[in-house]
Amino acid sequence: MDDKTVTLRFGRKLIAEVGRQAVKDEEFEFPDLQLETMTRVTMEGLDGDNSALIGSVLPSVLGCRHLVQLDIVDCNMSPFTATLQFSELWQLQKLTITQTGLTSLHPSIGSLSKLQGMDLSHNALSCLPHTIQYCSNLEVLDIRHNVFPSLPGVLLRLSKLHTVKRSENRLMTGIAQYQSGTKFQPFDSKATQHWVLILGGILLLCMAFVVSWQTSKLTFMSVTTVVLQEATQNMVYG
């Protein structure tokens, strides 16, 4: 598929740059952009209150089924938290949402099974939806400059995730106690199953020992009782 790129700049007016050609909003009808054919879309905030412009464009951008890269930078997205849904962006491989004031990520993020890189830095996020575990190809995640109290445990389920950038957060507990480096050890289900089997075997051996000891104890008590009874009879009739 050909690389079709559009940059949307939101200020007092909308300026679209298709390829290297800039077109102001009064010079085109928005449908003429043919966003549904684009493979890369960048949304940039300039100045002023641009929420109305962003709100008018966002549904069309989120309906671009051929997108492989979406960058949303310096746009106020806080009014659109509930509508920032990704379920139509099946082909997306790279997602950037930075400096937007975003406080939560929509659970539909789990629809992005081809996503490889995600930049959520410089927002106001404190958690991630559990559905992020379905982004099975995610390799790099940037959550710097947010308000995470700990590194989300759900990230351990992403077997291909090897880099998590997480500085400038409130990380104090959980798996965030690891050094704030860039390498990240994902959840290894096979290794976990191996240890579960080992611990299970040890537990079974302990149970068998207890049962054996109880059985030996009962046998000893039975034999002792019989001996005492015979000794008592001998003393009586002796």
C-alpha positions in Angstrom: 0.0 0.0 0.0 1.3 3.5 -0.9 2.4 5.7 1.9 -0.3 8.4 2.1 0.4 11.0 4.8 -1.7 13.9 6.1 -0.9 16.4 8.9 -3.8 18.2 10.6 -2.8 21.4 12.5 -5.4 22.8 14.8 -5.3 26.5 15.7 -8.0 29.0 15.2 -8.4 27.4 11.8 -7.6 23.9 10.6 -4.7 23.6 8.3 -4.2 20.3 6.4 -0.9 19.3 4.9 -1.2 16.4 2.4 2.2 15.3 1.5 4.1 18.6 1.2 1.1 20.7 0.1 -0.6 22.8 2.8 -4.3 23.6 2.4 -6.3 25.9 4.7 -9.7 24.8 5.8 -11.5 27.4 3.8 -10.0 26.1 0.6 -11.4 22.6 0.8 -14.4 20.6 2.0 -13.2 18.2 4.7 -14.4 15.0 2.9 -12.0 15.9 0.1 -9.1 14.9 2.2 -10.1 11.2 1.8 -8.8 10.3 5.2 -10.1 6.8 4.8 -7.2 6.2 2.3 -4.5 7.6 4.5 -1.8 5.4 6.1 -0.3 8.0 8.4 -2.1 10.8 10.2 -0.6 13.5 12.5 -2.8 15.8 14.6 -1.0 18.8 16.0 -2.4 21.5 18.3 -1.2 25.0 17.7 -2.8 27.6 19.9 -6.2 28.7 21.3 -9.2 26.6 22.1 -9.2 24.0 19.3 -11.6 21.5 20.9 -14.4 22.1 18.5 -12.2 21.6 15.5 -10.6 18.4 17.0 -14.1 17.1 17.8 -15.2 17.6 14.2 -12.3 15.7 12.8 -11.6 13.0 15.3 -14.4 10.5 14.3 -13.1 10.5 10.7 -9.5 9.9 11.8 -10.5 7.0 14.1 -12.3 5.5 11.2 -9.2 5.2 9.0 -8.9 1.5 8.6 -5.7 1.7 6.6 -3.7 3.7 9.2 -0.4 2.2 10.2 0.7 5.3 12.2 -1.3 7.8 14.2 0.3 10.7 16.1 -1.7 13.1 18.3 0.5 15.8 19.7 -0.3 18.8 21.9 -4.1 18.5 21.3 -6.5 18.8 24.2 -8.0 15.3 24.3 -9.5 15.4 27.8 -13.1 16.1 26.4 -12.8 13.1 24.1 -11.6 10.4 26.5 -14.8 8.4 26.0 -14.8 8.8 22.2 -11.1 8.0 21.7 -11.8 4.5 20.5 -9.4 2.4 18.4 -11.6 -0.5 17.4 -11.4 0.4 13.7 -7.7 0.9 13.5 -6.9 -2.8 12.8 -3.7 -2.0 10.9 -2.1 0.4 13.3 1.5 -0.3 14.2 2.6 2.9 15.9 0.5 5.1 18.2 1.6 8.4 19.8 -0.7 10.4 22.1 1.5 12.9 24.0 1.0 16.2 25.7 -2.8 15.9 25.4 -4.0 15.9 29.1 -5.3 12.3 28.6 -6.4 10.8 32.0 -7.4 7.3 30.8 -7.0 5.1 27.8 -10.1 3.5 26.2 -10.4 -0.3 26.6 -10.7 -0.6 22.9 -6.9 -0.2 22.8 -6.9 -4.0 23.0 -8.1 -4.1 19.4 -4.7 -3.1 18.2 -3.2 -6.5 17.8 -0.6 -5.2 15.3 0.6 -2.4 17.5 4.4 -2.4 18.0 5.2 1.0 19.6 3.1 3.3 21.8 4.0 6.7 23.2 1.7 7.9 26.0 4.2 10.3 27.6 3.4 13.7 29.1 -0.2 13.0 30.0 -2.1 12.5 33.3 -2.4 8.7 33.2 -2.4 6.7 36.4 -3.4 3.3 35.1 -3.8 1.3 31.9 -6.9 -0.8 30.9 -6.5 -4.6 31.3 -7.3 -5.0 27.6 -3.8 -3.8 26.7 -2.7 -7.4 27.2 -4.2 -8.1 23.8 -1.7 -5.8 22.1 0.3 -9.0 21.6 2.9 -7.4 19.3 3.7 -4.4 21.5 7.5 -4.1 21.9 8.1 -0.5 23.1 6.0 1.5 25.5 6.6 5.1 26.7 4.7 6.2 29.8 7.1 8.9 31.0 5.8 12.0 32.7 2.5 10.6 33.9 1.2 9.9 37.4 1.5 6.1 37.6 1.8 5.0 41.3 3.2 1.7 40.1 4.0 -0.1 36.9 0.8 -1.8 35.7 1.1 -5.6 36.4 -0.9 -6.3 33.2 2.3 -5.4 31.2 3.8 -8.7 32.4 1.4 -10.5 30.0 3.0 -8.9 27.0 5.5 -11.4 25.9 7.1 -9.2 23.2 7.4 -6.1 25.3 11.1 -5.4 25.9 11.3 -1.7 26.5 9.2 0.4 29.0 10.2 4.1 29.4 8.7 5.1 32.8 10.7 7.9 34.4 9.0 10.9 35.9 6.2 9.1 37.5 5.2 8.3 41.1 6.5 4.8 40.9 7.0 3.4 44.4 5.5 0.0 44.7 4.9 -3.3 42.9 7.1 -4.2 39.9 8.1 -0.6 39.6 10.7 -1.2 42.3 13.0 -2.3 39.6 15.5 0.2 38.4 14.1 2.8 36.0 16.0 1.4 33.0 14.7 0.7 29.6 14.7 -3.1 29.7 11.7 -4.9 30.9 11.2 -8.6 31.6 7.8 -9.8 30.5 5.7 -12.5 32.0 7.0 -15.9 31.0 4.1 -18.3 31.2 6.2 -21.4 30.4 8.7 -20.6 33.2 5.8 -20.0 35.6 4.2 -23.4 34.7 7.5 -25.1 35.3 7.8 -23.7 38.8 4.2 -24.5 39.6 4.9 -28.1 38.6 8.0 -28.2 40.8 6.2 -26.7 43.8 3.2 -29.0 43.3 5.5 -32.0 43.3 7.1 -30.8 46.6 3.7 -30.4 48.1 2.6 -33.9 47.1 5.8 -35.3 48.6 5.1 -33.5 51.9 1.6 -34.8 51.9 2.7 -38.3 51.3 5.3 -38.1 54.1 2.6 -36.8 56.5 0.2 -39.6 55.5 3.0 -42.2 55.9 3.9 -40.8 59.3 0.3 -40.9 60.5 0.0 -44.5 59.2 3.2 -45.5 61.0 2.0 -43.8 64.1 -1.3 -45.6 64.1 0.4 -49.0 63.5 2.8 -48.4 66.4 -0.1 -47.5 68.7 -2.0 -50.6 67.6 1.0 -52.9 68.2 1.7 -51.2 71.6 -1.9 -51.7 72.6 -1.9 -55.4 71.8 1.4 -56.0 73.7 0.1 -54.2 76.8 -3.2 -56.2 76.7 -1.1 -59.5 76.5 1.1 -58.4 79.3 -1.8 -57.5 81.4 -3.5 -60.9 80.8 -0.2 -62.7 81.7 0.0 -60.8 85.0 -3.6 -61.7 85.9 -3.4 -65.4 85.0 0.2 -65.9 85.6 
